[in-house]
Amino acid sequence: MTNLPNGVEILGDVIGLDEAQILGPCVLAHPTRDGDTGPLVLGPGTVVRAYAVLYQGVTLGAGVQIGHGSMVREGNTIGDRSSVGSGAHLEPGNTVGARTRIHTGGFLSSVTLGDDVFCGPHVVFTDDPHPPCPSYLDCVGGAIVEDGVAIGARSVILPGVRIGAGSLIGAGSVVTRDVPAGAIAVGSPAQIRGQRDALPCGAGIYDHAYAWLDEPGRR
């Protein structure tokens, strides 16, 4: 077994430990309330930083980065080369695509994030439409965020919302309804304010904002 730093606690089965970089102290394969939910799976090149807590039943793809003090509960699947920022909290049942960034202080619950999604600091996803409903588990449903979406800092995404591919959510927005692909949504409640690809590049480097995504080999 890989030599681990002091303070790393392994409380259950872990797969892929020899190919991961563990920068403890941290907790790996924390037990769940529902008993055995399967091993913690660490993809090749995974990095887990100090004070993180990873539960059983979590699957991390190759090269995933887990930040300081973050918590990833059971039933989470995170795709290759994605990152979970410091202090982020992933409740059970999230699916995260490849190359997606969940920034510092994020909160996810029952969410599906596509590939190449950017979630700024302290973005919150909710999944309970009428808290604290006693039938919560019968109607729980998180947001669906399609590929290439960017969500600004401190935005709140309500249950069951779908955010279309390539759209942009302005910082501090509260998204209560679906957002079409490629749109800009801003405000509380968020309103459609135009198309992302029509935004100018203030520095004059590109023809328009996000034009770099059209460059060959960008992804």
Secondary structure, DSSP 8 states (H G I E B T S, - for coil): -----TTEEE-S-EESGGGSEE-SSEEEEE-BTTB----EEE-TT-EE-TT-EEETT-EE-TT-EE-TT-EE-TT-EE-TT-EE-TT-EE-SS-EE-TT-EE-TT-EESS-EE-TT-EE-TT-EE---SSTT-TTHHHH----EE-TT-EE-TT-EE-TT-EE-TT-EE-TT-EE-S-B-TTEEEETTTTEEEEEGGGS--TTSSSSSTTGGGGSTT--
